[in-house]
Amino acid sequence: MVLSQRLDLRQSQNLVMTPQLQQAIKLLQFSSNELREFVEAELQQNPMLERDEQTGDEPSVAERSRDSTGTDTYNEQQPNDDSTTPDTLEFATGAATTNEAESPLDIDHDSVWESESPTDAGTALNDNGANEQGLSLDKLNNAQGGRSDFSTPISDIEATLSEAKSLRDHLSEQLTVDIVDAKDRMVGRHLIELLDQSGWISSPLKDLSATLGCSAERVERVLKALQRFDPPGIFARDLKECLALQLQDRNRYDPAMEALLDNLDLLAKQDKAALIKICGVDEEDLTDMVAEVRALDPKPAQNFEREILQTVIPDILMRPHPDGDWIVELNPETLPRVLINKDYHARVAGEARKKDEKEYIAEQLQSANWLMKSLHQRATTILRVSREIVRQQHGFFSKGVEHLRPLVLRDIAEAIEMHESTVSRVTSNKYIHTPRGTFELKYFFTSSISGVGGISEHSAESVRHRIKTLVDEEDPGSILSDDGIVSILQREGIDIARRTVAKYRESMKISSSVQRRREKNKRI
């Protein structure tokens, strides 16, 4: 085998995410509180940024107006790009910010690989570890103030600790598993938000029924289902109901206990004679019953980690239009007011004499320019996604939860011509204030099953509910197989495959037809 040297020239293309693009994606999924904290940190670090002190209603990075036709429009005012000024051109380092700023956020990031080689990021290094403009990487990493990659090292070890599960998270997990209907889940989420610090529901249910536009029977039915959640006693409306739910969980709620709970005022007065007569028990049994009641927890929510309550500030505001449509606009309070301090840049750029000073000024200006463009792109993307959600869920906002339609990320992504990952980031931790309440954007998404002939669609949750109903009502002498369930659903206009039925059945922990036949035969 002969070894030899040769020189080859190869050309290849790689999709590489620049640090600026990575940070723009992070900004997109920030909540309003997280974004405010991030921008505040940048204001402290980057001398080229200043807070916009204007008190008008229009945001500084983007403003909204209405045209003569009554349609909401969003004036996409691009922030001034100081990279075109003579000072910036003279001290610019690396690639121009214009190309990076125009990079789209809706990228399938699963197919993007970051190269370990710094040359793949568009900056050629010489033997001394500096780029072609003479800027040392050490100087870039050690420069004071804001950094071009917006990275902030984690200096607090407590930031890496796992967070204790809150009561809201605990109940939301159970809601996802136990409530299969999308409309019932919407009601359940509102009931979770109505819990007080003791774990009780103190607001009248008729108010929630009117807000969501659904029947009082539906709200009552969902509440009964939620009252079976852990911890026992949760979602009670008064002390008696809270104690009764805990006794039912222990299988100790009998007529005598019910009579005792109906007369808690006598228990407080320690009127044993009256309680013995009312409950129909002797003194020894009454003593045991009272001990059981006193062992119960009248505040079932107090054993969970107390949440630091933060007021939800909606990112999007929605109000009815006189013509019957909806006006959707960004909430100016959630948009950071930040500007580039051009006067300061012109002054320090003119006074800079040393090379490292010029490099530092150029780096901070580039960082400020990119932040402004990222904030603008974030605002326009949130508004586009929100408007499309409102358009597709028009029935819910107009008529109530009964008209909530199946919706998936792909529907929104195709309508606004963006990637699903972008829509997913936008709908995370973003809230919209509507006449029916304040909702997180992701609440409006639920999977669907196509109808026979593609005429209509059915919510996946409603299909699961129908499968469970069929199994519960099946005749012990005629157990339904998965194929039998498919036939029934197709006659009802639901186009579904057998393996989908099997998947839904297993997710609800329903046994196979063979196992159900054995179980029901044993009961007979």
Secondary structure, DSSP 8 states (H G I E B T S, - for coil): ------------------HHHHHHHHHHH--HHHHHHHHHHHHHH-TTEEE----SSS-SS-EEEE-TTS-EEEE------GGGSHHHHHH--SS-HHHHHTS-S---GGG----SSGGGGT--B-TTSBBTT--BHHHHHH-SS--TT-------GGGGS----BHHHHHHHHHHHH---HHHHHHHHHHHHTB-TTSBB-S-HHHHHHHHT--HHHHHHHHHHHTTSSSTTTTBSSHHHHHHHHHHHTT---HHHHHHHTTHHHHHHT-HHHHHHHHT--HHHHHHHHHHHHTS-S-GGGGSB---------SEEEEE-TTS-EEEEE-GGGS--EEE-HHHHHHHHHH--SHHHHHHHHHHHHHHHHHHHHHHHHHHHHHHHHHHHHHHTHHHHHH-GGG---B-HHHHHHHHT--HHHHHHHHTT-EEEETTEEEEGGGG-B-EEEBGGGS-EEEHHHHHHHHHHHHHT-BTTB---HHHHHHHHHHTTB---HHHHHHHHHHTT---HHHHHHHHHHH-
